[in-house]
């Protein structure tokens, strides 16, 4: 078994958005996961948060279609 990390509440202050801050934070999260030899990192975002989804897709994250969250 390996660890799995859950990323909650990634937030970038409005005055510094669109400056690469969110991507830099995500890249640090990935680096930490690699250093810890984790199995995976999971996060959630609102269905209507298209900006975040665009970034997550850009970074290679995918929607897990194999489970339901209720």
N, C-alpha and C positions, 0 to 999 in steps of 0.2 A: 504494500500500500504506500501511496505517496500523498503528500499534502495537496489540498486544493484550497485556493484562496478565493474569498468573496470580496469584491470591491464595492463598497457602499458610498454613496453620496460624494462622487467626484463633482466638485463645484469650482468654477472659475469666476472670480468677481467680474461684474459687467464691464468695468473700466479697463480690463486687460484682456478681454476676449478678442478673438481673431488675431492673436499675436503668437500663437504656437504654444501657449501655456498648457492647454489641455493635452496636446500631443506629447509634450515633454513629460508631463505627469504620468501619462499612460506608459511611455517608454521606460520611465523609472520603475513603474509597477512591474512591467515585463522583466526588466533586469533583476529586480528583487526575486521574482518567481524563479527565474533561471538560477540565481545564486542559491536559492533554497531547494533546488531540484524538485519543484512541484509538478504535480500531474496537470493542473489546469488553473486558470483564473476565470471566475465568473462574475458578471455584473448584470444589473438590470437598469433599464431606463424607460421612461414613459413612452407610450406608443406614439405620441405626438411630438416627441423631442427629436426632430429630424436632424438637427445640427449634430447632436451627440451620436446618433446612429450613423451619420455620414463618416464621422471620425472613426468610430469603432469598426466600420466596414473597411475603411482605408487601412487600418492597422491589422486587418486579417481576422477580426472576430466574426463569428457567424451565429445566427439564431439557432438554438437547439430545438429542432422540430420533434424530438423524440419524447418530450415530457410535457405535461400540463401543470401549470401552477394555478392553484385555486385558493 
